[in-house]
Amino acid sequence: MQTLIFLPILIYVALVVAVLYFIFKWVNTFIQLKQEHNELLKEIIKKMDSK
């Protein structure tokens, strides 16, 4: 009987953890793409300066 009381709480906690995990993954992906973008811009600037 007590497991039925904790089941909805467990589901809500699992949903919150899943949402936080996906936010964390999205932020890490965004930061990684931004770093790659900056590196490409640096390479372009170096090639333009060398000409």
C-alpha positions in Angstrom: 0.0 0.0 0.0 2.8 2.4 0.8 4.5 1.8 -2.5 1.4 3.1 -4.2 1.9 6.4 -2.3 5.5 6.8 -3.4 4.9 5.8 -7.1 3.6 9.2 -8.2 6.4 11.0 -6.4 8.9 8.7 -8.0 7.4 9.4 -11.4 7.6 13.2 -10.9 11.2 12.9 -9.7 12.1 10.8 -12.7 10.5 13.4 -15.0 12.4 16.2 -13.4 15.7 14.3 -13.6 15.0 13.5 -17.3 14.3 17.2 -18.1 17.4 18.3 -16.3 19.5 15.7 -18.1 18.2 16.9 -21.5 18.8 20.5 -20.6 22.4 19.6 -19.6 23.0 17.7 -22.9 21.5 20.6 -24.9 23.7 23.2 -23.2 26.8 21.1 -23.6 26.1 20.6 -27.3 25.5 24.3 -27.7 28.8 25.2 -26.0 30.7 22.6 -28.2 29.2 24.0 -31.4 30.1 27.5 -30.3 33.7 26.5 -29.7 33.9 24.8 -33.1 32.4 28.0 -34.7 35.1 30.1 -32.9 37.9 27.8 -34.1 36.7 28.0 -37.7 36.5 31.8 -37.5 40.1 31.9 -36.2 41.3 29.7 -39.1 39.5 31.9 -41.6 41.1 35.0 -40.1 44.5 33.5 -40.2 44.1 32.5 -43.8 42.9 36.0 -44.7 45.8 37.6 -42.9 48.4 35.4 -44.7 47.2 36.6 -48.1 
